[in-house]
C-alpha cells in the first residue's frame, strides 16, 4: 500500500454538495423531474450557530440547506443568503451554481490524521466546523479536482443520525 493509500484508507464517499441560487427550484427539479425524493423543507443555517470558521474566522453568514439520501449518497443543497462563506464565494464565481464540494467520511478518531495529511500536502483549509455529530474540514482542492473536498469525522452520535437519515429514505 503506497503512502496515499495508507493516508486515505477508511474514507468513504458520502456526499455531493451543490451550491445553488434557488434551493426550492432545485429541489423541485430533482424531485419532480429526476425522481430524487426525501428533501425536507430547507432550513436556515447561521455560520455562527455552527461555530463555522471561514479562513480561520467565525463569520456572520447565513444560507438555506436541505439534503436527501439517494443511492447510498447524500445530496446536500445550499443556497447562500447573506454574509461571506465558501458557499457565497462559490456562487459569486459560478452564478448558475454547481457542485461545490465532495464529502468523504470516516470515524472522528481518524479525523486529525487525514486532515493533517491534507495540510502537509499543501491543501489549505477554507472552513471548519466542530459539531456534536461530526468534525468537518473543507479543503481548497479546486485546482486539483475542480471542487472543494470536505472531510467529515463522524462521532458516535453522528453515525446514529446518519442511520436515521438513511432509514427515513
Secondary structure, 3 states (H helix, E strand, C coil): CCHHHHHHCCCEEEEEEEECCCHHHHHHHHHHHCCCCCCCCCEEEEHHHHCCEECCEECCCEEEEEEEEECCEEEEEEEEEECCCHHHHHHHHCCCCEEEEEEEEEEHHHHHHHHHHHHHCCCCEEEEEEECCEEEEEECCHHHHCCEEEEEEECHHHHHHHHHHHHHC
